[in-house]
């Protein structure tokens, strides 16, 4: 790790499907996204939803694809995390005049993730 690196854990560029919802809400609305990178201490994901705010607590579940010799049937890992920051990601498609926005969400885990098979 370089001297300018502030992260406690090294992040790995892993793309996994993710579903999440805010905790403490009486109406649990699930949102989906895809991870950009993951570490033991947190993750960064992108989502079409723009309802996230720094400080929100999220229950997240990551889908783990089947892996020969490791997790033959696939599964998921889940845990609780706190949103550290949000980044608006704007895309413009060259083949259209449409612009779309996604949210990039940095999340710090509040507890170790648990494997759900």
N, C-alpha and C positions, 0 to 999 in steps of 0.2 A: 504494500500500500504506500502511495506517495505521501509526502508530508502535508499536501493540500487536501487529501482525502479525509472527510470528516465521518464517514460511515464506519460503524463498528463491525459490520459484516460485509463481505464482498457480495455483490449482486450478480446473479447469473441470468443471461438473456434467455428466458424460457417463456414460450407462449402457451398459456393454458386458458381454457374457458373458465369464466368466473361468474358466479351469481352472488348478489349481496342485497342486504336490506338494512335500513337504519334501525338501531336498537332503541327501545323506549317508546316506540310509536304504537298506538292502539291499532292502526291499520298498517300491516306489514306489506309494503309494495316491493316486489323483487325487481332488481335491475341486473342487467347482464353486461359483460365486457370481456376483455381479453388481457391477460397480463403481458407486460413488456419485459419486466425483470422481477426476480424474486430472490429474497435472502431469508435467513432464519429470523431476522429482525423486522422484516416488512416486505412490501411489494409496491410496484407501480403498475397501474392498469389504465386502460382506455375504455370509455363507455360512451354511448350515444346520450345517456341521461345527463342532465345538467342540474340535478337537484342536490348535489353534494356540496358541503360547506366544511371548511377547516374546523376541527374540533368534534365533528360528528363521529359517533361510534357506529361501526358497521360490523355486522356478522357476515363473514365471507365464506364461500365454499368454492374450492378449486377442483375442477374435474381432472383426474389423472388417467391418461389413456393406458390401455393394457400394455405391459412391457414384458417380453419373454424373459423368464428366469427371475423376475423381480416382483411384478404385480400382474399375474396372468390374466385376471378378469377386469383389471382397472379398478377405479374407485374414486374417492375424493378425500380432500383434507379440508378441515374447516377451523375457524377460529374467530376471535374478536380483535378488531383493530381500530385505531383512531386516525382520522384523516389529518395529515400534516399540512398539505397544500393541494391546491387545484390549479390546473393549467388548461386554458382553452386552446384547443387545437383546431385550426381552421384548414379545411381542405378545399381546393378548387379543382374541379375536374377539367382537364384540357378538352374533352369531347363535348362539354356542355357549359352553359353559363351559370350552372348551379353551384352554390357554395354550401358546404355542410360544416357543422361544428361538433366536435366531440370534447369530452372532458378527460384530461389526464389527471389521475388521482394518485398521490403518494400516501401510502398507508403504513403506519407503524403498528406491529402486533402488540397487543396488551397481554397475551398469554400464548404459550406454545400451541402450534397447530396440532389438531388431532386427526388421525387417519380414520376414515369411515369406509369400510369395504362393503 
